[in-house]
């Protein structure tokens, strides 16, 4: 079948991942196509709505995934494995651009991009503005907790922050977001 191009559009994600591990660029292109909206949405929330930075980080995450695909043990682990690569890309970017990122001190709550339909574009804009009011650490912790469904322990492991710090960031950020998004409900 020399020169034949496979149609990956109907392949399962597991099949794509096996092909990508064998360095099939067509399978990787399909995997990127399927995962890019989620990846860009996550990174846009982490980057406080900075779409250009988020898009750059998404591209960086996909390039890292291509380079490290051999490290993935099982196709079923891909979602969590790739999420960790995307979060690490964000953290590395912050470390490059900000001195003292070790003093992470707040977190954010946010819904996944899929849960905010286009009819709620105004709510999405309000959420992005509220998230932008939080520190990088707050935004990171709340996004991973509320938006990605990660436990406090998983966030601590993924970010390298102490568990107590993660819990504090999530609690403070959630409280702060509620106040920003529903000012009439503040006590």
C-alpha positions as CSV (number, residue, x, y, z in Angstrom):
1,X,0.0,0.0,0.0
2,X,2.8,2.4,-0.8
3,X,1.6,6.0,-1.0
4,X,-1.8,5.2,0.4
5,X,-3.2,7.5,3.0
6,X,-5.4,6.1,5.7
7,X,-8.7,7.9,6.6
8,X,-8.4,8.3,10.4
9,X,-11.6,10.3,10.8
10,X,-13.6,7.2,11.9
11,X,-10.8,5.6,14.0
12,X,-11.1,5.3,17.8
13,X,-8.8,7.4,19.9
14,X,-7.0,4.2,21.1
15,X,-6.4,3.3,17.4
16,X,-5.1,6.8,16.7
17,X,-2.7,6.6,19.7
18,X,-1.3,3.3,18.7
19,X,-0.7,4.7,15.2
20,X,0.9,7.9,16.6
21,X,3.2,5.8,18.8
22,X,4.3,4.2,15.5
23,X,5.0,7.9,14.3
24,X,2.0,8.1,11.9
25,X,1.6,11.9,11.2
26,X,-1.9,11.5,9.7
27,X,-3.1,9.8,12.9
28,X,-1.5,12.6,15.0
29,X,-3.2,15.2,12.8
30,X,-6.6,13.6,13.6
31,X,-5.8,13.3,17.3
32,X,-4.9,17.0,17.4
33,X,-8.1,17.9,15.5
34,X,-10.1,16.0,18.1
35,X,-8.4,17.4,21.1
36,X,-7.5,21.0,20.1
37,X,-10.8,22.7,21.2
38,X,-10.5,21.1,24.7
39,X,-6.8,21.9,25.0
40,X,-7.2,25.5,23.8
41,X,-10.2,26.0,26.2
42,X,-8.3,24.7,29.2
43,X,-5.2,26.8,28.4
44,X,-7.3,29.9,27.7
45,X,-8.9,29.6,31.2
46,X,-5.4,29.1,32.7
47,X,-4.1,32.1,30.8
48,X,-6.9,34.4,31.9
49,X,-8.4,34.6,28.5
50,X,-5.1,35.4,26.7
51,X,-6.0,33.6,23.5
52,X,-2.7,34.1,21.7
53,X,-0.7,32.7,24.7
54,X,-3.1,29.8,25.1
55,X,-2.9,28.9,21.5
56,X,0.9,29.0,21.6
57,X,0.9,26.8,24.7
58,X,-1.5,24.4,23.1
59,X,0.8,24.0,20.1
60,X,3.7,23.5,22.5
61,X,1.7,20.8,24.4
62,X,0.9,18.9,21.2
63,X,4.5,19.1,20.1
64,X,5.6,17.7,23.5
65,X,3.0,14.9,23.2
66,X,4.3,14.0,19.8
67,X,7.9,13.9,21.1
68,X,7.0,11.9,24.2
69,X,4.3,9.5,22.8
70,X,6.6,6.6,23.5
71,X,6.3,7.4,27.2
72,X,2.5,6.7,27.2
73,X,2.0,3.2,28.5
74,X,-1.6,2.6,27.5
75,X,-4.0,4.5,25.1
76,X,-6.6,4.7,27.9
77,X,-4.3,6.9,29.9
78,X,-4.0,9.5,27.1
79,X,-6.5,12.0,28.5
80,X,-4.8,12.4,31.9
81,X,-1.3,12.1,30.4
82,X,-2.0,14.8,27.9
83,X,-3.7,17.1,30.4
84,X,-0.6,16.9,32.5
85,X,1.5,17.9,29.5
86,X,-0.8,20.9,28.8
87,X,-0.7,22.0,32.5
88,X,3.1,21.6,32.6
89,X,3.4,23.8,29.5
90,X,1.4,26.5,31.3
91,X,3.5,26.2,34.4
92,X,6.8,26.3,32.5
93,X,5.6,29.4,30.6
94,X,4.8,31.1,33.9
95,X,8.2,30.2,35.4
96,X,9.9,31.6,32.3
97,X,7.9,34.9,32.5
98,X,7.6,35.5,36.2
99,X,10.2,35.3,38.9
100,X,8.9,33.9,42.2
101,X,6.1,31.7,40.7
102,X,6.9,29.4,43.7
103,X,4.7,31.8,45.8
104,X,1.5,30.6,44.2
105,X,-1.3,32.0,46.2
106,X,-4.8,31.7,44.8
107,X,-7.1,29.6,42.6
108,X,-10.2,29.7,40.4
109,X,-13.4,27.9,39.7
110,X,-14.5,27.3,36.2
111,X,-16.7,25.2,34.2
112,X,-15.5,23.1,31.3
113,X,-15.8,24.7,27.8
114,X,-18.3,22.1,26.8
115,X,-20.7,23.1,29.7
116,X,-20.9,26.7,28.4
117,X,-22.9,26.6,25.2
118,X,-22.8,29.5,22.8
119,X,-26.1,30.7,24.1
120,X,-24.3,31.6,27.3
121,X,-21.5,33.6,25.7
122,X,-22.1,36.5,28.1
123,X,-21.7,34.1,31.1
124,X,-18.4,32.9,29.5
125,X,-17.2,36.4,29.1
126,X,-18.1,37.2,32.7
127,X,-16.3,34.0,33.9
128,X,-13.2,34.9,31.9
129,X,-13.1,38.4,33.4
130,X,-13.6,37.0,36.9
131,X,-10.9,34.4,36.3
132,X,-8.6,37.2,35.2
133,X,-9.0,38.8,38.6
134,X,-7.4,35.7,40.3
135,X,-3.7,34.9,40.6
136,X,-2.2,32.4,38.3
137,X,-2.2,29.8,41.1
138,X,-5.9,30.4,42.0
139,X,-6.8,30.1,38.3
140,X,-4.8,27.0,37.9
141,X,-6.1,25.2,40.9
142,X,-9.8,26.1,40.4
143,X,-9.6,25.3,36.7
144,X,-8.2,21.9,37.3
145,X,-10.6,21.2,40.2
146,X,-13.9,22.5,38.9
147,X,-13.2,22.6,35.1
148,X,-11.3,19.3,34.8
149,X,-12.7,17.4,37.8
150,X,-9.3,16.7,39.3
151,X,-9.1,16.0,43.0
152,X,-7.0,18.1,45.3
153,X,-4.5,15.3,45.5
154,X,-4.3,15.0,41.7
155,X,-3.7,18.8,41.4
156,X,-1.0,18.7,44.1
157,X,0.7,15.9,42.2
158,X,0.4,17.6,38.8
159,X,1.6,21.0,40.0
160,X,4.0,20.1,42.7
161,X,2.2,22.3,45.2
162,X,1.5,21.0,48.8
163,X,-1.9,19.5,49.2
164,X,-2.9,22.1,51.9
165,X,-1.9,24.9,49.5
166,X,-4.1,23.5,46.7
167,X,-7.1,23.2,49.1
168,X,-6.6,26.8,50.2
169,X,-6.3,28.0,46.6
170,X,-9.5,26.2,45.5
171,X,-11.5,27.4,48.5
172,X,-10.4,31.0,48.3
173,X,-10.8,31.2,44.5
174,X,-14.2,29.6,44.6
175,X,-15.4,32.0,47.2
176,X,-13.8,34.9,45.3
177,X,-15.4,33.9,42.0
178,X,-18.8,33.6,43.7
179,X,-18.5,37.1,44.9
180,X,-17.3,38.4,41.6
181,X,-20.0,36.6,39.6
182,X,-22.9,37.1,42.1
183,X,-22.1,40.3,44.0
184,X,-25.7,40.5,45.4
185,X,-25.1,37.1,47.2
186,X,-22.1,38.2,49.1
187,X,-22.7,38.1,52.9
